[in-house]
Amino acid sequence: MLSNSPIDVVLLAMDLAAAKDFYADKIGLPVLSESPAAVTFQCGGDTHLVVTKSSVGTRDEQTQATFRVADVRAEVSELRQRGVKIEDYDMPGLKTQDGIADIGFAWMAWFIDPGQNCLGMMQLKNP
C-alpha cells in the first residue's frame, strides 16, 4: 500500500550544477547519486529529494516540498548562517516574523532554491 511507502520529491532545475551546490553545500544534504539528468539527495529516514534537469524550470510559486523539523527557529538560524535567504511574507492570511509564520497547527518558514522552487520547513505544534 502506498500509505506504507516512503515518497521521493522531484523538483525541476534549469541549472543542475547550481541546484547541486545549493542543496549539498548550503542546505547540507548528502548526494546519493548524480548524472547529467538528475541529482538525488538523502533526506530524513528513507526519503530523497531528486532535482532533475529541465529546459523550462518551474512555473509554480507555491511550496513544492516541506521538511518536517523539530525546531524551525534553529533550522532558520542554521540556514541563514550557510547563506540561505529565508523568505518573508506579509499578505492576508500569512505573515512571517523573523522569517517564521504561525499557521495555526505549526510554525513554518520558506526558502527558494536556484531553480525557483519554494521549499518549506514546518515544526508541528503538537507532534
Secondary structure, 3 states (H helix, E strand, C coil): CHHHCCCCEEEEECCHHHHHHHHHHHHCCCEEEECCCEEEEECCCCCEEEEEECCCCCCCCCEEEEEECCCHHHHHHHHHHCCCCECCCEECCEEEECCEEECCCEEEEEEECCCCCEEEEEEECCC
